[in-house]
Amino acid sequence: MIAADGGAYKANDLGLLPDVIVGDGDSITPDREVRTGSSTEVLRHPAAKDESDTELALLEAVRRGAKRIVIVGAIGGERLEHQVANLLLLSLPELAGVDARIVDGASEMWVIGHNGPATAEIHGTVGDFVSLLPLSDAVQGVTTRDLLYPLTDATLTQGPARGLSNELAAPSAAVTTKSGRLAVIHTVRTEDESHAND
């Protein structure tokens, strides 16, 4: 478990002790102690740096050989720019070949197409939301299987919300692309949302 700076507090709140704490330390305050294990590593970086603490944590996970990364606590902070930056980190070239996902409540997001054609499998319940949002100027050759509103060899461009709020039409669905980076966001539909149109 790698904590990005003050993320160590969030780990502690869940009763967890981070294996690694990485960042510039600006979110760790003297009035609140971080609980660590005997083998916890602290990788301190200068405040004047090019990377965010979350980016440093991701790069450290990759450096240690991670093939699957789950990022929690990246959304919902007070600063919008940090939330957007965290979402865009999934486009890092270093994450090509790594299953890296941001999980927030009932939603998870991952990016496909780092290095050309790609496929994403989505598993859930019929009616769950699936949004496909381009992170390149254009994502070419978008084809879906078992989504309520199908796409066949479509092009999705940044700006228009054409890929927003599709739905699973079967417990498993898929999207393939020919080129471009595509954010796939799967949100479990709540019971309240299921009855919203009754």
N, C-alpha and C positions, 0 to 999 in steps of 0.2 A: 504494500500500500504506500503510494507516494502522495504526500500532502503538499499542495502548492501554498507555501507560506501559511497564512492564517487558516487555510483549510485543515491544519492540524487541530484547531479548535473544534471544527465540525466533526472530525473523526472522533475526538474525545467525547463530544456530546452523544455520539452513537455508542460509546463504550469501547472504542477502538484505539489502538496505539499505532501510529504510523511507523512504517519501516524506514522511510526516508522523508525528510522535510527539505524542500528546495525552494529557494527564493531569496529576496533581499531582506526579509525580516521586518518590513515596514508594517505588516498587519499583526505582528506578535508584540503585545504590549507588556511592559514590566508588571502591570497590576494583575495580570492573569497568566498563570503558569500553564505551559503545555505539558501534558503528561506523555511521557515517552517510555519505550522499552529499553532494556539494557543494551540492545544492539541497534537502536535507532541512529541513523546517520543524519547529520545536518549539513546540507550543501549550501553554503551562504554565497550569494552573488552580490555584486555592487548594485546600488540603486540606479546608477546611470548605466543602463544596459539596453540592448535592442529588443530583447525578448520579454514577454510578460512572464510572470511566475508560472502561470498555467502552461505556457509554451515550454518553459524549462522543464516542468514536470513531465510533459509528454515526451520531450526529447530524451529525458533520462530513462523513461520507461522503455523507449525504443532501443536506447544504448544498452540496456540490460537484457535485451532479447525478447521483449513482450510481443506476442502475436495477437493478443486480444486485450483491449484497453477499455474500461468503463469509466467515464468521467461523470462525477456527480458534484453538485454544488456550483456548476458553471453558469446557471441561469437564475435570475431572480434577485440579483444584487441591486444596489442603489444606483449604479452607473451603467447606463445603457450601452456606452461604448465598450465596456468590458464584456457585456453579454454578447454583443455582436462579434467582437474579436474572438471570444471563446468559440462561437459557432464556426467562424471562418477558419479556426485552427485545424478543423477536420480536413482542410484542403492541403495541409502541409505535405510536401513531397516525401518527407521521411515516413509518412504514414501509409504510403503505397504498400500494399500487401499485408497491412495490419488491420484487423477488425476493431476500429476505434469508434466508440459511440458515446454520445452525450445522453444521459438519462436524466429526465426531469419529470417527476410525478408519473403520469400515465403515458408520457411521450419518450421516444428515443429517436435520435437522429444519427445518421452516418452518411458518409460520402463515398460514391463509387465513381470510377472513371479517371483515376489518377494517371493511368498510363494507357489510355486507349479504350477499346471496347470492354464493357463490364456488365455484370448481372447482379441484381440484388434479389434475394428471396425474403418475402415478408410473411410472417406467421402470426395469426391472431384469430379473431372472431369475426364472422360476417358482420359488416357494418362499421368495423373499426375504420378510423380515418387514415388515409395515406396521402401525403403531399410530396410532390416531386418539384424541387426548386433548383434551377440552374445556378451553379457557382462559377460557370464560365460564361462568356458573352452569349454563347449558344451551345446547347447540348443536342447533338444530331442523332437521328436514328432511334428515338425513344419508342420502344414497343412494350406494351404491358400485357400480362396474362392474369385473368381473374380479378380485375378491378372493375368497378361498376361502370366507369366511363373509360372505355378503352382508348389507347393510343397505338397507332401503327406507323412505324417509321416517321414519327413526328419530330419536329424541331421545337424545343423550348428555349426561349430567350429570357435574359434577365429583364425584369420590369413587370411584364404582364403576369397575372396570377393564374394562368391557365392550369398549372399543375397543382393548385391548392385544393384541399378537401375532397379528394377522391375517396373511394371506400372499398374495403375488401368485399368481393362478391363470393369468396370461398375462403376456407380457413387458411389456405396458402395461396400466395400470389407472387408474381415476379415482374421485374422491370429490367429490360436490357437497353444498353446504349451503344452507339458506335463511336462517339467521340464526345469529349467534354466532361467536366466534373458536375455531378448531380447530387444534391442533398436529398436523401430519402428520410421522411419523418413519419413514423408510425405512432398513432395515438389511440390507445384503447378507449373505445366509446363507453361512457358511463351510462348507468341505467337512466339517469335524468335525460341525457341526450337521446337515448333510444326511444323515449316516449315523447320527445319534444314535438314530433309531427303527428302524434296519435289524434 
